[in-house]
Amino acid sequence: MSDTRPLPHVEDSFYLLAHWEDTGRPRLSRPALGVGLAGAMLGELLVHKHIRIEDHAGVLVPAVRDPRPPACPLAHEVLDQLQHATGQSIRDWLDFLALDACSRVEKRLVRADVVREVETGLLRRHRVYQPFDPNESYLVTIRVSGLANRWEQPAPSDALLLGLAAETALHRVLIQDVRHRDAYLGWVRANLPPAMTCLIDEVRALIGAVALNRAR
Amino acid sequence: MTRSSPARAKNMTFALAAGKLGTLRILQIAASAAAFLVVVGGIIPSGYANTGVLGIPIAFVLVGMVLLVFCVGYNAMSRQITNAGALYAFISAGLGPKAGVAAAYVAWLAYNFFQVSAYGLAGAVAQSLLNPLLGVNWAWWAYAAGCCGLVAVLGLLKIEMNASVLGVLMLAEVTLIIVFAVAGLTHPAGGVISLTTLSPHALHGGGIWPALIIAITGYTGFEGAAYYAEEARDRERTVPAATYLCVVVSMAVYAVSAWALSVAAGPDQIVRRSGADGDGSELVFNLAGTILGPAFASVGHVLLLTSVFAAALSFHNSVARYAFALGREGVVPRWFGTVTARSCAPLWGSLTQSMIGAVVIAGFAIGGGDPVNDLFYKLGTTGGFGVLALLALTSAAIAAYFLKRDAGNWWRGVIAPAVSAVLLTIAGAGALWYFPMLLGVEPNSPWRWILPGLLLFVGLVGLVRAVVLSKTNTDVYARIGRGSATSSTPSPIGALLARVDSEDFR
């Protein structure tokens, strides 16, 4: 595939991947989606070197590396939040950002005319965000699963997306063959930059907490 | 439970604190596994019938007191270590990972016994309640299989019984038990309120040991409060308060209702009427029906069914979570640590538990075992014996943990856990000696060794697994007991971070 278009934001790709392309119904539980999107938000800043991860006596803490505002308004907002509350662990940031990550990304996708809000259910009480063009959503799956099929080294943002998908069990959507999937994701993971590995580890831990906890 | 939006929250700490569990909610979660009506309607009559021991009420008081001492150290430890498999994590921290893994395997089997045993009671109660209503003659195992299927689906969808519904049902159960207890005590058999079952003499002839196991089986679930320490509003106060409350409320409910049952049936008749030749598991409802009218008995039946279903679902989710936590730590195969995408439920933990439930129900159906006396009672009390052993080991581990460190408060850290370790070990040893009496089998029955032997066997399997891990996978071994909510990848994060600043992203 020789697509030269810039890669979409990881949050957007993750959101589209986490929903059925034609109906917009979720493939992922809402808390896990929140954690994955929170990971994508911090990961975007990491990929574009706006932040780094520091070890504060065994606690992993995100620290601002480049305070210049990112082009993306959502990344700008998150960076702003990080600048105003320093010293919190990555785990706390993921937990905190996960609280409203879904609605923030949904708003952005609505503004960008990627999805539209549709009310569903018997009493029209449920809202889903249906893609205007299901092909746009399929493209995310095709692009990332294509990387796996060709055993290509992914770009950092796609590596992040693959890591997040693996931790939230979305990798089953991307790569059907179990052995190939495990081998490829293991290879991608082994080649992740260290800070990204730490971030994915924290996402994994939080997904574990979601699975174990009753409050979520 | 909804969590407040950060936009509305004043700061991060405030936002993250919203949606945490309070004392009553944690108490409710723990008590849903303890299932008051299941104990009063199922375990207590089965205990009277199988052991022939009259001192069940006093046994509940004795065990409750020991558990209150146990809770002192347990709560002190839960302030130090947060883990969804608290008992095994505490044992790992105090006695080392090998003992921890062995304990984890025993805990898994013991809670499994509880979970599958609930299907026996559910099947029997549903049969007696629904067959006349539906005009059918279905076997108990058909209802048990239906219950197992429903639990399997709800478990995979991570659907728990709604907190409010559970709260109302629990309140109704306790109200019903109180009404029954008052009615039983005001309508004593023979016209005299007998104190026979409250006398220490009621535990003579070795009867104390099986009675203690029956009591501990009833209390099981109280330890669950510590599993939710991470979600607690105030870990320092919420979890201890919920744990103590659970033990005290259970002690009052069980001791009084076991006594009231013996008073209403008559101490000389309670053993016969609790058995299969008497009223069996219907004893409470038959007595209630006689004293308070048939409508009361019908409501009791419905509540017992909902209670046993809630207990089955609660234990299913607990066991599935346990398997998930162990899978994430690498103590059992890692695929146990996978989640479902749609519900984020422990996938293989839940599926495996459902398969075990189905196989056990099929085994008892084919083998012709009694759903209440064999499946519910014998497996349940064996699970109780396993939990007793775990509690004894946990107490020893807590004392060892605080001995190695600055205990701060010696009573909490060392003395109370040591006292409870000794008392629980004596209870466990006595119960093992009198296991035939507990099960209601002949002294030379192989089941007296097979059932506790299974617990020992899986404990040894766990020990071997830990030894293998210590030789072959030191990363996993070093992380045992640290919790599945911690990052569980083998890569040492500290070593990785040493390279963070020096490396770019391409």
Interface residues (C-beta under 8 A of the other chain):
Chain A: P26 R27 L28 S29 P31 A32 L46 V47 K49 R52 I53 E54 D55 G58 L60 A85 Q88 D92 D95 F96 L99 D100 S103 P156 T168 A169 L170 R172 V173 P193 P194 A195 M196 T197 C198 D201 E202 R204 A205 L206 I207 G208 A209 V210 A211 L212 N213 R214 A215 R216
Chain B: M1 R3 S4 S5 P6 A7 N11 M12 A15 L16 G19 K20 L21 I29 A84 K158 E160 Y228 E230 E231 R321 F324 A325 R328 G337 T338 V339 T340 A341 R342 S343 C344 A345 P346 L347 S484 A485 T486 S487 S488 T489 S491 I493 G494 L496 L497 R499 V500 D501 E503 D504 F505 R506
